[in-house]
C-alpha cells in the first residue's frame, strides 16, 4: 500500500508524522497521523490507536491531547486516524455535525448511500492496521486502542469484538450505550436503518451483555461533562460489566468536562495502562 507523507516533525526525540493514502475500504483518500517514539530506532515497538470524537480529524489528538511525551517515555507508537471518510460525494454528508463527515462512528454502514464509503470499523481494524504494520517498526501482536466520546465508543466496541487484535483498551468519556442516546440513535438509524441487531453489535453495553470480553478496561469520565446525562451513560456500561464479569476501572473525575483539557490531564494514566498491558503480553510471549 502506497502512502504519501504530508509532513514529519521531530517531537520528544521521536517523529510526529501526517500521511495520506487511497483507501479501498472507504473508496476515498484517507489521512492519518503517526507518532513514532525514539525506541523504533532499536526495534519494533507496541502500537496504540487513538480514535477521536465527533467533528474531529487526524490532527486533533496530535495537537491537543499531549500524548506524544508519554508515548515517547513508554516506547509506544501512536496511530491517529481521521473520524470519517471525506469528500465521498454523498448528498448531505456535510450538513450535520453529528452525522456524516466527521461522524463515522467507527461502524460499517449497511444503508445506501453510506454503505459504499462509511466503513470505519473495517478501515481502522483491518486496512489501517495493516498499513501501520507494513510501514512502521511495530510489534503486530501488541496493539491497543483508546479514544474519546464517539472515539471512546469505537475503541470499546472494536476491542470487545476483536480482543485478539486489540490487546488493551481504555476510553475518555465514551458513548457507552449508543442505542439509548440521541447521538447514537441518529447515527445508527442513518447507517443501519431499523436493524436493531446491527445497532447492538456496535453498542458496548449490549456487546458486554452478549458475552463479548476485552482486557481490563480503564474509563475516565468527568462529572461536569455537559454530555454526561443525555449522551454517555457510563453507569449503564459499568452495571453491565459488573453483572457479566468484564474487568473495568471506572473513574469519575470531579469537576472535569468533555474537553481536551480533561483528556490531557489523564493522558499519562492511559498511556501507562496500555504500556503495562502490552508489556505483559510481550513478556508472556517471550517467556
Secondary structure, DSSP 8 states (H G I E B T S, - for coil): ---EEEEEEEETTEEEEEEEEE-TTTSSEEEEEEEE-GGGGGS-EEEEEEE--TT--HHHHHHHS--HHHHHHHTEEEEEE-SS------TTTTTBTTBBTTB-TT-B--STTGGGT-BHHHIIIIIIHHHHHHHS-EEEEEEEEEEETHHHHHHHHHHHH-TTT--EEEEES----GGGSHHHHHHHHHHHTT-HHHHHTT-HHHHHHTT---S-EEEEEETT-TTIIIII-HHHHHHHHHHHT--EEEEEETT--SSHHHHHHHHHHHHHHHHHHHHHHHHHHH-
